[in-house]
Every structure is written in C-alpha cells, then in structure tokens.
Amino acid sequence: MVSLLNPLSRFASDPQRLFCRFLQGGRETELTYADLWHSSQRYARFYRQSGLQPGEVVLIVLPHSTDLFASFMGAMLAGVIPSFMPPRTDKQEQGLYWSSHQKLFARIGAGALLTTREYETLIHENIPGLSLRLLAIEDVAQVSSSVPVPIPPITDESVALLQHSSGTTGLKKGVALSHRAILRQIEVYSSALRLDPSKDVIASWLPLYHDMGLIACFLTPLVTGTPVVMLDPFEWVAAPRLLLDAIQKYRATLCWQPNFAFQHLCRTVRPAPTLDLSSMRAWIDCSEPCRAETLEAFTLKFSAYGVRRENFHVCYAMAETVFAVTQTALARPPGVLAVCSEKLRTARSIELVATDKQHQRFLSNGAVLPGLQLRIVDEAGDVLPENRVGEIALAGDYLFSGYYHLPEETARKLRGGWYHTGDLGFIHEGELYVTGRTNDLIIVHGRNYYAHDIEHLVSQVEGVHPGRVVALGLYRAAVGSEEIVIVAETTAQTSALSDSIKQTLLNQAGLLPYDVALVAAGWLVKTTSGKISRAENLLKYQRQLSGQTQPPASP
C-alpha cells in the first residue's frame, strides 16, 4: 500500500521530529510529527463517530490554525476524502455566496462539512435542507485519541483528496487526486529542487486551500520530513515584512509565492540594514503569469540583503497535475526572451528581436519535469513545433483522476490521456514559455476570474447594452499582477452607471475593477466571425482610453 499516511506514521515514531513552526499573533507554536499524528487520530475517531463512511467527502472550512493539518490528515486516517475550502469573507455578497455553495454542497452529495459553531449556525440559516452533515470543531476536543483508529484499505489509485479550483460566479470544480499521483509528484519535484530535509526549511504564508500552499508547503514537507515555517495569510498581507523576518530567524531556504506577492514585498518593505536573506536558495514565482519585470525588481530591491538573480526561479503548475509541471534549473536564472509583438499577434509565432524594437518579454518556466509529457497543439489538436504558440497539453504519471462528480467536464478536458490545459504557450530550446489562456482566465493577485462570467454580470446592469461588454486583463507593473478593465457599450455614459457596474462586481464576484470605460454603440471590435475580440479591444483601450501608447507587457 502506498499512501500519504505512511510518512506521517514513520516520522511520528520520532517524538522530537519537527513538522511545523506555526506563527500567528506574535506567537510561535511548534508542531512535531508525533503531535500531528495524535491530533489526526482524534479527528479520525471524531469523523468515525460522526457517521462518516470511507470514500465520503469532508469539506474543511476553518480559520487558519494548526487544526487545518490534523483535520485534513485525520480524514485520510478515517478513509474519508478531505478538501479545504476558503472561509467566507465580509467582502462577498451573501446571497450569491450561499446560493453557489448550496449547489456545490448538493453536488458533493453524501459527506460532511467541518467548521466552527458560528459558521455552522450561518449554514443552518442560509441553506435549509443541507445534505451534508455539519460537524463543529468545538466538539473534537471531547474525543479520545488514545485508541488508534484502524485504517481502512487504501490502494494506489484511491482518491486522497479534492483540490477545489477557485471560481467567481461559476461553481468550483473538485480536482480528484490519488495517493499515487501525489506521492509521485512530490518525489519528482523534490528531486528537481534537490530537496534536503536535513538542511532545507520552507517558509510560507500561503493559504492551504490553494494548490501551491497545499502541495508545496504542506504535503511536500509532510512527506519528505522537511521543516516548514507557516505564517497567517491575513497577517502577511497586512505586514509582508513578517515573511522576511521568519526567513532570517529560521534560516529558510525555499519559498513559493505568486507574482503579485514579490511585487508586494518590493512596494511595501523597507529593509533594515541587518536583514539577512542569504540562507535562501530558491524564491519560486508560481501560480499566476510570471514576469521578467518582477524578477528584476525583486533582485534589485533585495540584492544587498543576500538575494541573487540565480536565486529567483519559476514554476508552471496546476492542480490537475497535483502541482508542478515545469521548473527552472536551480543553477542559473530563468531565461528572458524579447519577442516580436507583431509576429506574436498575427502569426502566433516567435521571432526574437532586439529590445529597441516593439516587443513583449516572456520569462521561461523551465523544462517539463520527469514523468510528464508536454506538447503544444493547435485548434485541431495537431502538435506544433518549437517557437509556435498553441495550447499546452499534458500527459503522464501524475495527472488527476477527474473532476469530482463532473464526468462531462472531465471528458472535455482529459482526452486520449492528454489534459488540455486551456493555457497558451510555446517551447523554445526545450523550455516552456506561457503566453496567455484560451479559456479567458484572468488572474488578479492569485485569484482566478473568468472573463465571460464578468461580462455576464455587467450585461445585467441597467443601462448597459447586453452582450456588448468586454472584460480585459491589463498587466500593471506597479502591483505585479493583472487588473480587470471593463469596456461596456451604453447610451448612458454617466458616473452613476460606472459606480453601479463596480458595485455589482464587488457584490457578486468580490471584484473591484481597475477601470470601467463606458463607450458608444459600435465601439467594440469584433472578429470576422462576429465575436468580440479581447486582444484587439485591449489594444484599442490602451490607445484610446487609458492614455497608454504601447501595447501591454503581457498578451
């Protein structure tokens, strides 16, 4: 039997072996593998006593705490499939939040939801007739962990967990991952990073309901025995210096972050003369489009404190492959290409040009990891040669088992053993460069927004011509992330309408657009097939409405 429980059990036999230093509210909590094992046993017994059956799902909606680790691993001990879900925030519109979650919970079917007593009360008030049983974390302390829970049979292909992709108005999809796939990914990726548990320390502020936090900063340390220093995500956002302080204090060596987080550090942190980041051997940019400008800004800002250009690395990753697909080589900084903008737009081909010519810069995402195959395909599914842009398709040892209870979506994306990512990119000298997305996904500060969902919401606002809206992703170097721009055709070009659009998106999608441009009928550019062209409208917006004269730094 190969399962994620094996390393937890093995490391727990050493009562002093440290799993995690958990930093929150100015306090440090040390969590050993033995502590985690005993707490996980208590949760496993709690799940069993609550009537959960092997193979059922438990959704975990908890504030950031050490209970996240134990509740998750305890589910596996009980033969239950765990899945982290983000807690509700005050910025979300309550009606939409509860209606979308009611549908998600109905799709899960039999199972349970573990949460706080306060959230349990809110669910009772907002989702009557819930099929999932509600479990309160406050009741776990009454359960004994002195008697070990017998572990049900687990095969290599047993589903270990669900990773729910983030969404806006659409329902989240549960990516089902097997024990075998997760362990194989961790084995391969750890080797690529030359991970050494006796020397390495991982530092993270990432929430565990995202794949980067879950795999890179929870399960990889758990399986390999590499210590992790975990910060509270909300505390980090308010005080990003906390991450750098933790790296210096605990001599951390590895840190994963989305692109905007590196920019956030550059903008907000004033390094003390004594700051020492020289222990770090890999800062890994991941999760959203990675920018050459970010590499340069971050290494320049912190070069005096031990950050070198060759310490900055890039990873292309997704939940459907457990996590990492590619990784830049640790021995050198990632490659940067200056590509002819016109050739890219018109022929989807790559022509390298001097930087004094009109160009776009792309940052290498590295070579594909062992155990995976990667190819670039055109709209017909034919394989493209190097330096041609097409959709990224993947096959190999650690693909997901499918989307939970979504067979049609699984069949649409997973065809003939190849997962069609919806991302666009090209291969140059054996390394992957990501250029954009076929599915109109816009990533804002690590969160995924679908353009067609946003356009649908804006079309419902009174005064907007339905269907005559485009949502654009505009990269802003100042924040290191894309921002969303709305261009809508209307006869009422007023500030009140603009405010109404912003309020609708904030209420229903938790999104505040960077700009809302109201234009006259006929302004939006269409393709020859009659569809609104996002690429051409982005260029037109920059030329006519934003005051910019150059094309965007990203597609």
Secondary structure, DSSP 4 states (H G I P E B T S, - for coil): ---THHHHHHHHTSTT-EEEEEEETTEEEEEEHHHHHHHHHHHHHHHHHTT--TT-EEEE---SSTHHHHHHHHHHHTT-EEEE-PPP-TTS-HHHHHHHHHHHHHHH-SEEEEE-HHHHHHHHHHSTT-SSEEEEGGGGGGS--SSPPPPPP--TTSEEEEEEPP-SSSPP-EEEEEHHHHHHHHHHHHHHTT--TTT--EEE---TTSHIIIIIIIIHHHHHT--EEEE-HHHHHH-THHHHHHHHHHT--EEEE-HHHHHHHHHH----TT---TT-SEEEE-SS---HHHHHHHHHHHGGGT--GGGEEEEEE-GGGSSEEEE--TTSPPPEEEEEHHHHHHH-B--B--TTSSEEEEE---EEPTTEEEEEE-TTSPBP-TTB-EEEEEEETT---EETT-HHHHHHHEETTEEEEEEEEEEETTEEEEEEETT-EEEETTEEEEHHHHHHHHHTSTTEEEEEEEEEEEEETTTTEEEEEEEEEES---HHHHHHHHHHHHHHHS---SEEEEE-TT-S-B-TTS-B-HHHHHHHHHHHTSS--SPPS--
